[in-house]
Amino acid sequence: MTKCYQYTADGYFAGEVEDYGLLPNNATYTAPTVVEGMVPRWTGEKWEQVEDHKGKSGYVNGQPHEIKGYGPLPDGWSDTPAPPTLTEAQNAKRTEITVGFTAAMAASLAMPSATIPPAAYEVATALYDWRTDDPEGYADLLAIHEARRDALLTAVSDADSAEAVQAIVVSYAV
């Protein structure tokens, strides 16, 4: 039996089969050349090579996009997301600062902790005990972390570019 090469209804190479005496539908006796990153497509007379990016994920004009078919990448394609705008970077950094403040307070209140991060119960108990037993010490700790948080938030507000915002390192003394 002779080998033949089948293609899909839209002409893309589907695989090699035996002819069993007759050429099957959507098949040719002409062997395709398989090239990395390409897919052969039967034109009716010969095989041509078409770019194969099918299933690739990326971005088109900054929006997430998945390639569903064969062919060249669409205009505006990028493998990486568009950089954030200044407002997007500021909002993300403000969230990071707030989360950091909460974590710093929890860590300061519950150190050393049997669990890392400390359980909510440990933090609540430590907060109650500290505020009851040493209200001035608690107020001092709160003031230290609030001052750092406020300085970070001011730096974010004063930043004039997304890159400047992203360069701000969020850290608290714990």
ABEGO torsion letter per residue (X at the ends): XBBBBBBBAAGBBAEBBBAGGBBBBGBBABBBBBBBGBBBBBAGABBBBBBBABGBBBBBGGBBBBBABBEBBBBGBBABBBBBBAAAAAAAAAAAAAAAAAAAAAAAAAOBBABOBBBAAAAAAAAAAAAAABAAAAAAAAAAAAAAAAAAAAAAAABABAAAAAABBBBBBX
